[in-house]
Amino acid sequence: MTSERSVPPTISEVAAAAGVGRSTAARTLGGYGYVGQELRERVLEAADRLGYRANALARSMSTGVSQTLGVIVADIANPFFGGVVRGISDAAKARGVETLVLSTYEDLAEEIAATNVLIDKRVDGIVVASAALDAASAGHIQEARDRGIPVVLVDRAVTGLHLDAVVIDNRDAARGAVTRLLDAGHRRVGFVWGPPVEERPRRRRELIDLAARNLWTDGERLQGYLDALDDAGMAFDADLVMVGAKTEEHAQVEVERMLDLESPPTALFCTENDAVTGALRALRARGVRVGADISLIGFDDSSWAAVMEPPLTMIEQPTLALGTRAAEVLFAAIDGESGAAELHTLKTRYIERSSVAPPPAG
Amino acid sequence: MTSERSVPPTISEVAAAAGVGRSTAARTLGGYGYVGQELRERVLEAADRLGYRANALARSMSTGVSQTLGVIVADIANPFFGGVVRGISDAAKARGVETLVLSTYEDLAEEIAATNVLIDKRVDGIVVASAALDAASAGHIQEARDRGIPVVLVDRAVTGLHLDAVVIDNRDAARGAVTRLLDAGHRRVGFVWGPPVEERPRRRRELIDLAARNLWTDGERLQGYLDALDDAGMAFDADLVMVGAKTEEHAQVEVERMLDLESPPTALFCTENDAVTGALRALRARGVRVGADISLIGFDDSSWAAVMEPPLTMIEQPTLALGTRAAEVLFAAIDGESGAAELHTLKTRYIERSSVAPPPAG
């Protein structure tokens, strides 16, 4: 064993012999930080002269490198993830840990590359809002764990992956919101933000599968919408569900299509901010008044929703809490205190404003 | 010189002797990535046996680590920075470079810690929206450059620091927007988002200094507001400038204060999204109608502004372009192709909607 050999020279001795500072020697021999070529060679020469060997070097490698967490999110430009990252980094800073964030823009290949970078950069743990839909496509997450890097999922669970995941009550939140619309007397409720498929599936099972296969949260929210219809003993109508590109522009197109139906919706449930603004564009274009001619409940509250005319009733996600909880679960794993993998579900808040009213008479 | 010694064994030879894969040997000897304790010791033992020395080790350190950029922004949760980061990472991906993002929440101490982490993690370059106001408080940026890591500033210039900076035309944009309000006949234009000071300075020079000392862009935008007043030969009134906490809540308080003035503003220029929503809260609370009783122009267009009633006239910042340009300038520096430090100024876009009207008669 390496421990049986005589004690090798210290970094300070190498530094002195090289005529450089200890930190320069530590960086050169530890393999972190930047050291200019000439200084590097002087240090390596001295290390060589003094017989400074790899094992001592290995020990030095663990010194001086600051503790870091890696966070992989779908889109940093989405205020939802901005809040989650803020929550994670606040919790990390409280432990003196820095947070490195990478954005994948929902591209699994980018997520794999980001994971490899974080492994390369020797982060102490990873929080990821994964685009992987099952264990089969989550090999990169398994690899990080195989290398001893704890991983916690946030915002989305990954089916078949036995990992802690911190999510919100998507299905219950959607079920509750749609139930409020039905309780207000609405019988035709549009669901804005469906699966990105060309052709509209007629069967609900197929619709849910397509949504869930695109994004876990989409499937959960659509399921909640269907739960509410079931609770009220109401039939499902595929024409009231948006399908196609998940963009503000297409949400407008789909809501205008719904307004043209023989029996158009009297209420809309929008499960993303872009779904809300897209729907509002459609309603404005058709002169349909929110909170009067049509009711609307949206997902992801923002300061804008409160100053709309009328102020919009929204579902608020606890973005900061999602982040801080994910960080806590990760730190428990880093400290070796974590138990069996759990699904940590945080509650959303229903913020009642003025965009829900009874359906117009007649 | 090291080159005069006999050629040391290769990593592959060490790997073979240790009975591990080449990548495991490379990670152990290169000091990057994670290697389990037992494998690590086997590799180090073999390296030792074969006389694998630090100089060979040093060469191996430069291999296998993916290229990365570091980006330090004020607040990742701010969609403006989300767009900038998206622009940077798109440009980086095009070169096969990954982007690591850190958020400082406008805390200079956090910015220094973030810079040190990026130096530790051996990024190839850094883009920073710095909270430093002058060269004296930018020692950390100088340190990164001293270590051979190119740095490019984005969103804010740092006085006295000879560095490339990619910014928008803050002063011209503000001057142009306020001029449009004056051209529409307004004589009392409120400026929403001032310096975070308790007491309201009466002298304009002091006001600008305080704003600029808090944030470079704030000073530029306030200066543009004053330029427009000067162009129109109009007197400056300190009561029409918000001071105090830079929050949506306080913006509401300050706008309500302006509405209570003996001669209240007939138009508002809001230089941040939170200033816009705060002002709208105040106007709603007082029953003042935007685009009729009062005109409003805001900074940072968002999809929400377009669906407001009435749709808001806004100044759009080229967030993606700010990011891509910053990345291009940084890559030029990394490739050693950069010349003298420049201030790269990108143009904003004035998006005319329906929130500007002539002042109400009488």
HADDOCK unambig.tbl for C-alpha pairs under 7 A between the chains (distance, minus, plus):
assign (segid A and resid 2 and name CA) (segid B and resid 45 and name CA) 6.44 0.50 0.50
assign (segid A and resid 30 and name CA) (segid B and resid 31 and name CA) 6.72 0.50 0.50
assign (segid A and resid 31 and name CA) (segid B and resid 30 and name CA) 6.65 0.50 0.50
assign (segid A and resid 31 and name CA) (segid B and resid 31 and name CA) 5.35 0.50 0.50
assign (segid A and resid 31 and name CA) (segid B and resid 61 and name CA) 6.48 0.50 0.50
assign (segid A and resid 32 and name CA) (segid B and resid 120 and name CA) 5.67 0.50 0.50
assign (segid A and resid 32 and name CA) (segid B and resid 121 and name CA) 6.73 0.50 0.50
assign (segid A and resid 32 and name CA) (segid B and resid 122 and name CA) 6.76 0.50 0.50
assign (segid A and resid 33 and name CA) (segid B and resid 119 and name CA) 5.40 0.50 0.50
assign (segid A and resid 33 and name CA) (segid B and resid 120 and name CA) 4.23 0.50 0.50
assign (segid A and resid 33 and name CA) (segid B and resid 121 and name CA) 6.37 0.50 0.50
assign (segid A and resid 33 and name CA) (segid B and resid 122 and name CA) 5.35 0.50 0.50
assign (segid A and resid 34 and name CA) (segid B and resid 119 and name CA) 6.81 0.50 0.50
assign (segid A and resid 34 and name CA) (segid B and resid 122 and name CA) 6.40 0.50 0.50
assign (segid A and resid 34 and name CA) (segid B and resid 147 and name CA) 5.77 0.50 0.50
assign (segid A and resid 35 and name CA) (segid B and resid 147 and name CA) 6.71 0.50 0.50
assign (segid A and resid 44 and name CA) (segid B and resid 54 and name CA) 5.94 0.50 0.50
assign (segid A and resid 44 and name CA) (segid B and resid 55 and name CA) 5.57 0.50 0.50
assign (segid A and resid 45 and name CA) (segid B and resid 2 and name CA) 6.52 0.50 0.50
assign (segid A and resid 47 and name CA) (segid B and resid 54 and name CA) 6.99 0.50 0.50
assign (segid A and resid 48 and name CA) (segid B and resid 53 and name CA) 6.85 0.50 0.50
assign (segid A and resid 48 and name CA) (segid B and resid 54 and name CA) 6.66 0.50 0.50
assign (segid A and resid 53 and name CA) (segid B and resid 48 and name CA) 6.87 0.50 0.50
assign (segid A and resid 53 and name CA) (segid B and resid 53 and name CA) 6.55 0.50 0.50
assign (segid A and resid 53 and name CA) (segid B and resid 54 and name CA) 6.89 0.50 0.50
assign (segid A and resid 54 and name CA) (segid B and resid 44 and name CA) 5.96 0.50 0.50
assign (segid A and resid 54 and name CA) (segid B and resid 47 and name CA) 6.98 0.50 0.50
assign (segid A and resid 54 and name CA) (segid B and resid 48 and name CA) 6.64 0.50 0.50
assign (segid A and resid 54 and name CA) (segid B and resid 53 and name CA) 6.91 0.50 0.50
assign (segid A and resid 54 and name CA) (segid B and resid 54 and name CA) 6.76 0.50 0.50
assign (segid A and resid 55 and name CA) (segid B and resid 44 and name CA) 5.62 0.50 0.50
assign (segid A and resid 61 and name CA) (segid B and resid 31 and name CA) 6.49 0.50 0.50
assign (segid A and resid 65 and name CA) (segid B and resid 120 and name CA) 6.28 0.50 0.50
assign (segid A and resid 66 and name CA) (segid B and resid 117 and name CA) 6.46 0.50 0.50
assign (segid A and resid 76 and name CA) (segid B and resid 76 and name CA) 6.93 0.50 0.50
assign (segid A and resid 76 and name CA) (segid B and resid 82 and name CA) 5.48 0.50 0.50
assign (segid A and resid 77 and name CA) (segid B and resid 79 and name CA) 5.39 0.50 0.50
assign (segid A and resid 77 and name CA) (segid B and resid 82 and name CA) 3.72 0.50 0.50
assign (segid A and resid 77 and name CA) (segid B and resid 83 and name CA) 5.74 0.50 0.50
assign (segid A and resid 78 and name CA) (segid B and resid 79 and name CA) 6.95 0.50 0.50
assign (segid A and resid 79 and name CA) (segid B and resid 77 and name CA) 5.38 0.50 0.50
assign (segid A and resid 79 and name CA) (segid B and resid 78 and name CA) 6.94 0.50 0.50
assign (segid A and resid 79 and name CA) (segid B and resid 79 and name CA) 6.42 0.50 0.50
assign (segid A and resid 82 and name CA) (segid B and resid 76 and name CA) 5.46 0.50 0.50
assign (segid A and resid 82 and name CA) (segid B and resid 77 and name CA) 3.70 0.50 0.50
assign (segid A and resid 83 and name CA) (segid B and resid 77 and name CA) 5.73 0.50 0.50
assign (segid A and resid 99 and name CA) (segid B and resid 102 and name CA) 6.35 0.50 0.50
assign (segid A and resid 100 and name CA) (segid B and resid 100 and name CA) 5.68 0.50 0.50
assign (segid A and resid 100 and name CA) (segid B and resid 101 and name CA) 5.53 0.50 0.50
assign (segid A and resid 100 and name CA) (segid B and resid 102 and name CA) 5.56 0.50 0.50
assign (segid A and resid 101 and name CA) (segid B and resid 100 and name CA) 5.53 0.50 0.50
assign (segid A and resid 101 and name CA) (segid B and resid 101 and name CA) 4.77 0.50 0.50
assign (segid A and resid 101 and name CA) (segid B and resid 102 and name CA) 6.38 0.50 0.50
assign (segid A and resid 102 and name CA) (segid B and resid 99 and name CA) 6.34 0.50 0.50
assign (segid A and resid 102 and name CA) (segid B and resid 100 and name CA) 5.55 0.50 0.50
assign (segid A and resid 102 and name CA) (segid B and resid 101 and name CA) 6.38 0.50 0.50
assign (segid A and resid 117 and name CA) (segid B and resid 66 and name CA) 6.48 0.50 0.50
assign (segid A and resid 119 and name CA) (segid B and resid 33 and name CA) 5.40 0.50 0.50
assign (segid A and resid 119 and name CA) (segid B and resid 34 and name CA) 6.76 0.50 0.50
assign (segid A and resid 120 and name CA) (segid B and resid 32 and name CA) 5.74 0.50 0.50
assign (segid A and resid 120 and name CA) (segid B and resid 33 and name CA) 4.19 0.50 0.50
assign (segid A and resid 120 and name CA) (segid B and resid 65 and name CA) 6.29 0.50 0.50
assign (segid A and resid 121 and name CA) (segid B and resid 32 and name CA) 6.70 0.50 0.50
assign (segid A and resid 121 and name CA) (segid B and resid 33 and name CA) 6.25 0.50 0.50
assign (segid A and resid 121 and name CA) (segid B and resid 121 and name CA) 6.06 0.50 0.50
assign (segid A and resid 122 and name CA) (segid B and resid 32 and name CA) 6.73 0.50 0.50
assign (segid A and resid 122 and name CA) (segid B and resid 33 and name CA) 5.23 0.50 0.50
assign (segid A and resid 122 and name CA) (segid B and resid 34 and name CA) 6.30 0.50 0.50
assign (segid A and resid 147 and name CA) (segid B and resid 34 and name CA) 5.82 0.50 0.50
assign (segid A and resid 147 and name CA) (segid B and resid 35 and name CA) 6.72 0.50 0.50
assign (segid A and resid 277 and name CA) (segid B and resid 303 and name CA) 6.67 0.50 0.50
assign (segid A and resid 277 and name CA) (segid B and resid 304 and name CA) 6.36 0.50 0.50
assign (segid A and resid 277 and name CA) (segid B and resid 307 and name CA) 6.68 0.50 0.50
assign (segid A and resid 280 and name CA) (segid B and resid 307 and name CA) 6.37 0.50 0.50
assign (segid A and resid 281 and name CA) (segid B and resid 307 and name CA) 6.20 0.50 0.50
assign (segid A and resid 303 and name CA) (segid B and resid 277 and name CA) 6.67 0.50 0.50
assign (segid A and resid 304 and name CA) (segid B and resid 277 and name CA) 6.37 0.50 0.50
assign (segid A and resid 304 and name CA) (segid B and resid 304 and name CA) 6.54 0.50 0.50
assign (segid A and resid 307 and name CA) (segid B and resid 277 and name CA) 6.67 0.50 0.50
assign (segid A and resid 307 and name CA) (segid B and resid 280 and name CA) 6.36 0.50 0.50
assign (segid A and resid 307 and name CA) (segid B and resid 281 and name CA) 6.20 0.50 0.50
assign (segid A and resid 308 and name CA) (segid B and resid 308 and name CA) 5.92 0.50 0.50
assign (segid A and resid 309 and name CA) (segid B and resid 309 and name CA) 6.11 0.50 0.50
